[in-house]
Amino acid sequence: MYKLILLYQFLFLYSSLTAQKAEFTIYGKIRDEYTQQGLEFATVSFQSEQGKFYGVITNEEGVFIVRQMERGHYKISISFVGYPLFTQELQLDKNDSLYFYLRPQATELTEVVVTATESKGLNSSTQIDREAMNHRQPSSFSDLLSLLPGGISSIPNLSSASLVRLRQAGNGGDEYDISSLGTAFLIDGHRLPTDANMQKVVQISSGTTDSHDNLEFANKGIDMRAISTDQIESVEIVRGLASVEYGDLTSGLIKINRKKGYTPWDARFKADQYAKLFALGKGTELKERKLTLNAGLDYTDARPDPRDDFSTYKRLTGSIRINKNGTFSRSQLYWGLTADYTGSFDNQKSDPEVTLQREDRYKASYNALSLGNTLIIDFLGRQLLKRIEFNTFLSFQKDQIKQTKFVQLDRDRVIPNSIEEGEHDGEILPYKYTAHLLVDGQPFRASAKLKANLEISGENILHRILIGTEWSMDKNYGRGQVYDINRPLNPTTSLRPTTFRDIPAGHKYAVFAEDHIRVPIGYHQLEVIGGIRGSMLFNLSSRYRIQNKMYFDPRISAQWNFPGIGQSKTLYVSISGSIGWQTKMPTLQQLHPYYYYSDIMQLNYYNLNPDFKRINILTHITDPTNYHLKPASNRKGEIKMDLSYQKSQLTVTYFKEFLNSGFRNSTITQPYIYKKYDPSSIDDSQLQAPPDLADISWQPDTILGNHSRVTNGSFLGKEGIEFQFISPRLEGLKTKLTINGAWFRTTYKNSEPVFYAVNKIVNNTPINDKYLGYYDWIDGSEKQQFNTTFILDTYFKPLGLTLSLWIECMWFNSSRRFKQNGRPIAYMDVTGVMHPYTEEDQKDTYKQWLIKTFNDELFKKTTEPFYMYVNFKASKDFGKFLNLSLYVDRILDYSPDYESNGYTIRRNVNPYFGMEITLKL
């Protein structure tokens, strides 16, 4: 890292010295007037009165540079597909920076893009425009991920939470949710909140029959089902390094820009086997006031199984966006306001006719209101300060989970109702009862960001400097886990009713600075972006290691652009590389977990007379807070090559990521001392009431108990190669070929030793009551996949017809579990003292059983061989107002049976089909 910093300092010094030369250079940027986004590949020309001509193409940020210009009066022309020709006359006589804003116009479609395209920037990212989204016909944002390199289509499943996993093979389970939690979603520049979400039924263990953890995403990031796509204009998915402007992330960044400016009434109806969708939108422009108003409404009704009326998902979204442009002195002003509502509702219940009049219900509702505000000032003169941007964001959610469960016990269970530490008598739960639970969450987020763009330019050098600061506050004002403590959902729960509003708010503060340098070297050009971001958490107890500590993320990217190759200069090559760190802070619940209640039975005296029974319980209360918890940090690096020849494009990227501090729930063991009463010392014949504890003999005893604690114990390693090839459209066939693909290798494992309980009884004594092994084994796996998607799209302009054929090939998909060393490195005895595990311990009557053995079959690599899906999509325009689309995914497939470990695996593939109608008025 130090070598990178020295290299960056050298480039800065070199560019500063070069910038002292006084020659005539024009720097400029072309932006969309409504979205404020830079326009890539815009053609800019300068023509002097003497007829001298200068021409240039903007880069991915809409920036252009014209060097060695002569003083004089110039006519400037800017052309870009979908925008009217822009012309202006200016007197140019010295180095200057120019800004131009183009307003889109309704034009006839001359080309269609049915898939995502790779950016030619310094870091790998994918651009998805409106046309590609229309052709994909998504039900929610998660459907768009199949357009990424390495993505593959799937049947939309709106019956469970949809989490994003970028550049990842397989799924390592809940202990690797840092992948989705560490992906930031921004809509119109405002980040969607995740850190105060605590909506989870914690009494029910994940993976059990009664759990609904597939619907719950607390501490897991964004549920993409809740993001409607109908008002989206474009999406950028940054898989490589993000700018230091963006923090509190590890995996990636998803930037969503919604429609702005005039649009006709747009109504969309979609239907398939699983869902019905209706969306309506309109954009209005008041030209005299330079103001636009956009509004949209979306409703989705989904049933995972059309035959099942007892499991449903519904979504309702609404959005209003106001944007206004103006001028003040030599400044261009832009103001934007967004107001949004999102409601999503999961409802599951059992069929009373199937379950003997027993009806279990689970209903989760999510209601979110948000208000965003953006103010941008562009300074049009030659001053150092070029832009100031300030945005604020407020979000409030009303989330509820309501669960009803019929509980039927097979033996006596003590009511887990003690809320104070110490001894108390226990009560027995009834054998049958109905439990009701409410999880009431009210997450609130407030954030503000201020940033400024500076420019220092010379004859051959341009420094584009970004500096800024950011603050956010997350708080949950909900009532928390609310239920009758005497009728719990889980009769063996170790938790109690809790209140979310008692958890202190989480405050984050960050500062960032970045320099974007362009250095011409002969006919070549070197482009470097270097920056650093510092982030910290405050409003925590001084006991937290993370409190008020600044964590720094240095990031640097570079790109070498070669001059045009060949006689006609039609081959262009650029090579990019980057390395840097991205850090995610813990969530509120990870910092402030639920207290753990350990109820130990000291006496269980049974008498035929129920009035003489007595049960005595000792309750220990444990605070599982990990005060040494630190942020998760991911080191990302990649090398990328972009090649274009005439209208063909090829992008190839190799990446490697290293994250060894991911959040996970680790088992923590500690001894519990209690009184072990002897029921045989009770004289039954003398009882007139429950026995007095003072008259019962007892002896002290100790057991080892477990609870979970959030630690930095997960390792997530990602490595792979991504590629995309786009051919020119063959005029005779009106067809274009796009090839997307990727090879991913993902490593999932623990990064810290773990406790493990051995379920073995020796001499009527459970081993885990006396000793607990501490193992430095790799409990994880390595997963790989290699897939390619071939897309043939045909566009017949006279007919208004677009056809596409998608051939998705999964060449292989493999998984290998790491071999585990079953010999512990240490063990904890019943007093809580740790001891190293020695050769003598292997001969001990009890401790020898701490060595765990494994079947070698568990560690054999399994590979799923080649399979292929063929998808077909068609879209037809009927005049200017009606479009009809249909799609059939997996209309054909090749997925033969295969052998694995002596078993025949049969792969069944079901087609997915539907249709869509779009009206524009």
N, C-alpha and C positions, 0 to 999 in steps of 0.2 A: 504494500500500500504506500509506503514511503517513496518508493521509486516512481509511482504514479503521480504523487504529489509534486515531486521534484520536476518530473516531465511537464506537468501542467504549469508550474512556476516558470520554467524555461520558455514555454510557448507564450505565456502572458508577457514576459519581458521582451521576447523577440517581437511580438506583435505591437507592443507599446513603442518600441524603438522605430519599427517600420512605419507606425502611424504618424510619426513626426514629419514625414515627407508631405509637402503641400501640393498634391495633385488633385484633379477634379474627378470625384467619384460620387455616384448617386446610389443611395440605398433606399429601398421602398418595401412596402407590404400591401398586398391586396386582400381585402376582407369582404365577407358577405355582410351586407348592411344589417340584416336581421339577426343572424346567428353570431356575428362577430368572429367567425372562424376564418382562418387563412385559406385562400383558394390555391390549391396545388395545380401546376401545369397551365396557369394563365399566361397568355402571350402578351408581352409588354414591348412596345416599340416607341422609339424617340426619333423624330425626323426634324432636322434643322432647316432654317430658311435657305441654306446653301444646298440642301438636298442630301446631306450626310445622314446615314441611317444607322441606328443602334437597336439591336433586338435581343431579348432575353426571355427565359421561361422561369416562372416562380418555382420555388422548392416546396416541400411538403407543408411548410408553415405559411406559404403565400409570400415569402420574402424573395426579392430580386436585388442584384447588384449590377450596375453598369459602370465600367471603369474607363479611364482615359478619354473622357468626354471633353469637347471643346466648348468654350463659353458661347452663349447665344440664345436665340429664341427657338423653342421647340414645340412641336405638336406631339402630344402623348396619346397613344392609342392602346387600349386594353381590351382584349377579347377572351371570352371564356364561354364554354358550352353552357347553354341555359341562361345566359345573361346578355342583355343588349350591349352593343359596342359602346365603349366609354371613350370619349375624347376630351382633351383639355389642352390649352396652350399656356406655357409657362416660360419665364425668363430664368435660365439656369446659368450661374456664373461661379459657383463654388461648391465644395462638398456639402451635400444636403441629404435629408431623410424625408421621404414622401409617403403619405398614407392615402389609399384610395378605397372607397366603399362602393361595391357593386350591388345593385338590387336585382334579384332574379326575376325572370319573366316566364310566362307560360309559353313553352315552345313545343313543337312536335318532337316526339321521341325518335332519335336517329340511331340509338344504340341501347341495348339493354345489358345490364350486369346482373346475372341471376345468382351470384355467389359473392362471398367476401373477397377483398383484395388485400394483399400485404403492403404495408407502408414502406417507402424507400428511405425512411428516416434512420437515425443513428441506432435506435433500439427497435426490436421487433414488436410490431403491433398490427392489428387487423382492423380494416375499415369495412363497415357494413352500411350500405346506403339504403334508402327507402325502397328502391326497385328490387334489391336483393331480398329485403324483408317481405315485400309483396309476393314475390315468387315462392318464398319459403312458406307463406301462409301460416304464421305462428299462432298458437293459442296463448303463449306466455313467453317471457324473455328466454327461458331455458331452451326453447326450440332453436334459437339462433346459434347456440354453441356448436351445433353440428356443422356450421360453416367454417369453423376454425381448422387449421391443419391438425390432423389427428382426430378430428371430430367424426362422429358417425351418427346417423339418424336413429331415433328411437321412438317408440310409440308414446305419445304424450301421456304422462301419468300425473294427473292432478289430484290423486288420492293421497299423496305424501309430499312432504316438504322437498323442494328442489334446490339443491346446493351446488354452487359452482366449484369445479375442480379443474384448474388450468394445468396443462402440461403434465398430466398425471395418468399413469396406467393403473387401473383398478381402484380399489378403495380399501384403505387399511383399517377402517373402523372409526369409532368415536374418538379414540385417542389421537387421531390425526386430523381433527377438525380445524386445526390451524390453517389448513389449506383453503377452506371456504371462509373461515373467520378473517383470514388475512387478505381477502380480496375486497377492495373498496369499490363501492358503487357510487357514482356521482351522476345526478340528473340536473341538467342545466347549471352545472358548477357547484351544486349543493350535495353534500354527502348524506347518504341514507344512514340512519342510526342503527346500531346493533348492540352497543355495550350495556344498555340498561334492560335488555330483554331477559326476563327471568321466567318465562311461561313454560313450565314443565311440571308434570305430576311426579314429584320426587319420591312419593311413597312406594310407587310401583317400579320395580327394577326393569332396566332396559332389556329387551329381548324376551320377556316373559309373555305369556298368553294375554294377560290383561293390560299390557303396556300399549301406549300409542306414541312411542318415541319417534315413529316415522313421520308424525305430524308436528313434532316439537323441535324447535331449532334454537333454543337458548344456548348461547355461547358457541354458535355454529355459523353465524353470519346471516346473510340475506336469503329469505325464501323467494326464489325467482318466480314462483307462481303468481305473486302479488304484483308483478311488474307487467302492465299491459304494454303492447308494442304499437298500438294504432296511432298514437300521437308522436311517435319517435321519427325524427328525420334522419338521424345517422347515429352510429355507434362506433366507438373506438375501443378496442380491447387491447390493452398494453400488457403483453406477456413478459417483455424484457424489463429493463430498469425504467422506472418512472422518474419524472423530474422531481427534484427535491421539494418542489411546491407541494407534492403529495406525500403524506406520511401516514403513520399508524396502519401499516399494511406490510405483508410479507410476500404474498404470491403474485398479485397483479392488480391492475386498475381497469375499471370499466367506466367509460365516460359516455353518457347518453345525452344527446342533444335533441330536443323536441322541436316540432314545427313552429315556425314564427313567420309572420307576414300573411299576406292574403292567400287564402285557399278556398276553393268552392266547398259547398256542402258535400261531405264525404261520409257515406253510410256503408258499412261492411257487415255482411251476414255470413257466418261460417257454421257448417254442421259436419260432424263426423260421428263415428260409432259411440264416442265417449262424451262429447261436449257440444254445446250450442253457444255461439258467441254473437253479440251484436255490438257494434261500435258506431259512434256518430261524432263528427268533428266539423269545425268551421273556423276560418280565419278572416277577419275583417280589417281593412286598412282605412284610416282617416289621413289622407295624404296631406291635407292642409295643416294638420296638427303633428304630422310625422309620428303617428301613433298606430300601433297594431294591437288587435285583440284576438287571441286564439282560445278556443274552448273545445273540450272533448269529453265524451262519455263512453264508458265501456261496461258491458255486463256479460258474464260468463256463467253458465250452469253446466256442471260436469258430474257425470256418474261413472266411476271406474268400471263398473259392470252394469251394462244397461238392464240386466235382469234383476238387479239388486236396488231396491228403493231405500235401503237402510243406510247407505253410505253415499254422501254427496259432498260436493265442493262448489261454492259459489263465490264470485268476485264481482265487486262493483267499484269502478274508479271514475273520478271526475277531476278535471283540470281546467284552470283558467290562467292565461298568461298574458300579461300586458307588457309591451315594449315601446319605448319612445326614444327617438333620436333628436338631437338639437345641436346648435352651435353656440359658443360663447367666446367672444374675442377670437383668439387663434386656437381654440380648442373645440374638439368634437366630443359631445356628451352622449352617453347611452345609459338608459335606465330600464331595468327589467324587474317585473314582479311576477311571482308564481304562487298560486294557491292550489293545493291539491287535497283530495280525499281518496283514501283507499280502504276498502272493506273486503275482507276475505273471511269465509266461514266454512269450517269443516264440521260435518255432522255425521256421527256414526252411532248406530244402535243395533242391538241384537233383535232378531225376529222372535217375538214372544211365542209364536206357534211352534218354533223349533226348540226353544229353551224352556218349555213347561211353564209358561206364564212369567218367567223371569225376564226382566227387561233391563239390560245394561245400556247406559247411554254415555256418549262422549261428544261434547260440542265445544269447539274452539272458535272464538270470534276475534277478529283483528280489525280495529278501526283506527285509522291514522289521519290526522290533519297536519298540514305543513304549510309554512309561509316562507318564501325565499325572496330576497331583495338583492339586486346587483346594481352597482353604480360604476361606470367606467368613464374616465376622462382621458382622451387622447390629445396630446399637445402637438400641434402641427408645425411648430417652428424648428429651429436648429438647436434648441437647448438640450442639455444632457438628459433631462427627465422627459420620457416619451409617453408614458401611460401610468395612471393610477387606477387601481381597481379595488373596490371595497364591497364585500358581500356579507350578508347576515342570513341566518336560517333559524327557524323555530319549528319544532316538531312535537306533537303530543299524540300519544296512542292510548286507546282504551281497549285493553286486551283481557279476555276472560276465557278460562277453561272451566266448563262445568261437567263433572263426571258423577254418574250414579252407578253404583256397583252392588250387586247382591252378593253378600259374603256368607259362605257356609263352611263351618269349621269341622274338622275330623277329631279334635280333642280339645281339652281345656286350654284356653289361652288367656293370659293376664292382660288386662287393659293397659296399654302403654300411655298412661295419662299423667305421669309425674312431670312437673315442670321445675322442680327444685331438686338440688342435689341432696342425697341422704337416704335414710331408711324410711320406709312407709309400707303399710299393708296394701296388698294388691286385690283387685276385683277380677272376677272371671267374666269374659265376654259371653254373650248369648251365642248359641250354636248357629243361629240364623239371624241376620239383620241386613238392613239396607244402608249403605254408607253414601254420603253426599259430600262432594268436595268442590270448592270454588277456588280457582287460582286467579286472583285479580291483580293485574299489572297495569300501571299507568306510566309508561316510560316518557320522559321528557328530555329534549335536547335543545340546547341553544349554542350557536357557534357564530364566530365572526372571523373574517380573514381580510387582511390588508396587504396588498402587494404593489410593487412599483417596478416598471421597466425603464432601464437606463440604456443609453447607447453612447459608445465612444468609437468614432470612426476616423480612419485615416485613408490614405490613398489605396492601400491594399488590404486593410484590416478592418474588420467590424467586430466590436465587442457588444454583445447584447446581454446586459446584466439584469438579473432578476433578484430582488430582495423582498422579504415579506415576513409577516408574523401571523400566527393563527391561535385562536383560543376556542375551546369547546367545553361544555358542561353537560354531563349525563346524570339523570336522577330518575328513580322510580318512585312514584307517589302512591302505588297500589297497596291494597290491604294484604296482599300476599297469599299464603296458603291458609285458607279458611275452611274449617270443618269441625264437627263435633268430636272433641278429643276422646270421648268415650265410645265412639263408633268410627274407628279409622278405616280407610280403604284397605290398608294392609295391617293385619293384626300383629305383625312382628316388626313394625316400623321402628326405626331408631331416630325418628324426627318428630317434631312437634309443630303446631301452628306457628307461623312466622309472619312478620309484617315487613314488606319491602320498603315502606317509607322510613323505617328506622335506619336503613343503610345510608351512610353519608354520600353526597353527590361526588362524582368523579370529575375533576377538572384537569384538562390537558392544555399545555402551552407549548408552542413550537416557534422556532425562528428558522429561516432558510435563506440561502444566498447561492446564486448560480451564475456562471459566466459562459456564454455561448460565443465561441471564437471561430472565425473563418480566416484561414491563412492561405493565400494563393502561392503555389510553388511551381513556377513555370506555367505550364498548361494544366497542371494538376491543382487540386484544391484539398486542403486538410481542414476538417471541421471538428471541433472539440467542444464538448459540454462537460464542465466540471462544477460540482457544487457540493454543499454539505447542509445537512438538516439536523437541528438539535431539538429533541423532544423531552418533555418531562411531565410527571404527574404530581399534583399537589392536592391539598385537603385530605391528607392521610395522617394517621398516627405516626409519631416519630419512630415507632417500632418497625415500620416497614422499611426495608432496604431501598425500595424504589422511590420513597418520598423525596421530592425536591431534587432528585438526581437527574442531571441532563445526560441523555443518551444520544450519541452522534451517529449519523449515517452519511459517510462520504460516498459519492457516486461520480464516476467519470466515464464518458463515452467518446469515441473518436470514429471518424469516417474519412477514408481516403477516396476521393473521386478522381478517376482517371479521365484523361481527355478522350474525345471520340476516336474510335479505332476504325480503320478501313478507309478506302478511298473516298467514300461518301460520308464518313464519320457517323455511321448508323449504329455502331456497337458501343454501348456505354457500360462501364463496369465501376462498381463501388464496393469497397470492403469496409466493414464496420466491426468494432469490438467494444465491449463495455464490461465493467466490473463495479460492484458496489453493494451496499448493505441496505436492507429495508427492515424496519422494526415495528412490531405490533405490541401495544400495551395490553395488559390483562383487562378483562371485563369487570364490571362491578361485582358480579356474583363470584368470580374467581378470586377477587380480593377480599370479599366478605361472605364466606360460605355459611351454610346453616350449621348451627351447633349440633353435635352428635350426642344422643342420649343412650347410654348403655345400662339396660335394666338387668341386674343379676339377681336371680332367685336365691335367697338365703334360706328360706324355709317354705316347704310345700307340704303342709299337714292336711291329710284327708281323714274325715270322720263320716260315718254313716249319717250322723246328724248334721245336716248342712249348717246349722247354727254354730257348730263347734269347729268348722274348718278355719284354717288360717294360712294365709300366704304372705310372706314378708319379702320385700324387694329392696335392694340397694341400687340407687340410681347414681351413676357417674355422668357428669356433663363435661364434654370435651370441646374445646375450641379448636377446630381443624385449620384455622387460618395459617397460611404459610407466609410468614413475615419476610422470608428471604426470596419470595417469588420475584422474578425479573422479567423483562419483556422478552418476547420471542424474536430472534434476529435471524434473517435469512441472507446469506451471501449469494448473490446472483452474478453470473458471468456468461457471456455469449460472444460468438463470432458469426458475422452475417455477410453474405455476398448477394448483391443485387446486380442483375445483368439484364439489359434490354437491347433488343436488336429489331430495328424497325418497329413493328407493333407486337412483337413477342416479348414476354417478360418472364424472368426466372429469379426466384428468391430461395436461398438455402441458408438455414440457421442451425448452428450447433450451440446448445446451451447446457449449463450445469449449475445446479443450485444445491446449497448445503445449509440445512437448518437443523441444529441439534439442541434447541431450547424450546421446542413446542410444548404447549400446555397439555397435561393429561392428569387424570385422577389416579394417583398412586396409593398403594396400601401402606398405611402407617400402623405399627403395632406398639401397644403399651400394656403394662401389667395393671390389673385391677384387683385390689385387696378387698375381701368381703368376709362375713361371718358364715361359716358353714354349720348350721344348726343340725342337731341329731334328733329326728322325730321319734326315735326309739326311746328317748329319755322322758317322753310324755306319758303320764299315767292316765289312760283313757277313762278309767273307772271313776276318777276323782273330778272330772271336768264338769263344771256347771256353766261354762262359757268357753270361748276360744282360749287356748293355752296362753299363759303369760310368757313372754320371751325371756323374762328374768329367771324363769324356772326351767328353761331348756338349756341343756349343755351345748356348747359350740366350740369350735376351734377356728383360728384364722386360716384362710386359704387364699391362694392367688391364682388367677387365670390370665391368659394372654388374650386381649381383645383387639379387633381390627377396626379401623375406620379409614375413609379415603381423604386424601389431601391433594389439592392442585399443586403440581410441581412442573418444573421445566424438563420433564423426563422423556420427551418424544423426539426422535430423529426422523426427519423427512428429507430424503435426498432425491433429486430429480436430474435426469440426464436424458438427452435426446437430440434428434435431428428433425427439423421441420422443413418442408419445401412446398413451393407452389409454382406451377408453370401455367401461363396464359398465352394461348396462340392468337394470331389475328383471325378475324372472321373471314372464312373462305367465301368469296363473293358468289361463286356459282351455287354453293350449297346453303349459303346464308347461315353457316354453322361455325361455332367457335368451340375449342377444346380447352378445358381447365383441368389441371391435375393438382389435387391437394393430397398431402400425406405427411406421416410422421412416424418415427420410431421413438418410443418412450421406454425408459427404464426407471422405475421408482422403487426406492428402498424405504421400507417402514420398519422401524425398530425402536426399542427403548434406549435412552442415552444415559440411564442411571441404573444401579443395581436395584433389585426388587425383593420384597418379602414374598414368601410362598408358603401356604399352609399345607401340610401333608395330612391327608385324611386316612390315618392309620391308628388302630387301637392296640396297645400292648399292655398286658396285665390289667385289663379293664380301665386303662387310662388313655385318653386321646393324646396322641403325640403333640398336636397343636395346642393343648392345654399346658404343656411343659416347655416346649421348644418351638421356635419358628426359624426356618432357614432363611438366609440372606444370600441371594444368588446374583452373580454377575454374568448372567446369560443374555443372549440376544433373542428376545422374544419378538420376532417379527418375520418379515418376508420380503422377497424381491419379486416384483411383477414387471413383465415386459409386454409390449404389444407393437405391432407394425401394421399399419393400414394405409390404404390409398383410395381416394375417391376420384373417379373419372367423370367429368361433367361435359356432356355435349348439349349445347343450347342452340336452337335455331330460331331466327327472328324473321318473319315475313311482314315487312312494314306495310305493303299494300293491303294485306288481310288483317293487320292488327293482331297477328297470331304469334305467340311465343311458346315453343315446345322445348322441353329439356329432359334429358335422360341421365340419371345418376347411377353409376355402377360403383358400389361400395365394397371394397375388398379388404377383409381382415386376414392378413397373411398368416399371422400366428398371434396367440395370446397365451402367455405362460405365467406360472407362479411357482415360486420355490420358497419353502419355509426354512429359515436359518436353523442349523443344528444347534441344540442347546446343551450346555454343560450342566448336568444335573448335580454336580458336587457343589455344595454351598461354600462361599468364601468365609462366612461367619454365621453365627446363630445368636438368637436372643433367648435367654433363659426366663424363667417365670418371674424373676425379680426385675426384669427389664434391662439387664446388663448384657452387652454384646461381647461375644467371645470369638476368636478366630477358630475356624474349623480345622482340626488336626487329624493326623493319622490315628491317634488314640480314640478320637470321637467316632471313627468308623467302626470301632469294636464295641462301643457302648450299646447297651440293650435298647435304649430309646433313640439316641442320636444317630445310630447307623441308618435309621429309616429316613433321615433327612436327605439322603442321596436319592435323587429321583431318576428313574430310568425311563427311556423313551423307545418307542417302536420306530425303527429306521424307516418304515414306510411313510411316517409323518413328514420326512424331510426330502422325499423324492420330488423331483421337478415334474410338474404336470403341464402339459401343453395342449391347448385347444387348436386343432389344425384349421386350415383355410376354410373360410366360408364367404359367401358373396350375396349381397342384396342388390336388386335392380328396382329403382324408383322412377316413376314417370310423373311429370307435371305439365299441364297445359293451361294457357291463359289466352282468352280471346276478347278483343275490344269490339263492342257493337256501337259504333259511333263514338262520340266524345263523352257519353254519359254513363255507359254501362260496360262492366267488365265481368266476365264469367270465367272462373278458374276451377279446375279439378285436379286432384292428385291421388295417386295410388303408390304408397310406399310398400316395398317388398312384393311388387306385383310378380316378380320372379325371384327365386333364390336358389343357391346351391349350398346346402348345409348337410352333408352326409353324416351318418352315424360314424362314431370312431371308438376305438378301444382305449381305456385308461385304467391302469392297475388291475387288469383282469375283468373290468366291467365294460359293458357296451353303453355308451352315452348316446342317447337319441336327442337330436335337436329339432324342436318344433318351431316353425316360423308362421306367424299369422300376419296377413296383410293389414295395412292401415289405410283407409281411404276416406275421402270427404270432398266437399265442394264449397265454393265461396262465391258470393255475388257482391260487387262493389258498384255503388251508384255515386255519380258526381253531378251536382246540380248547381 
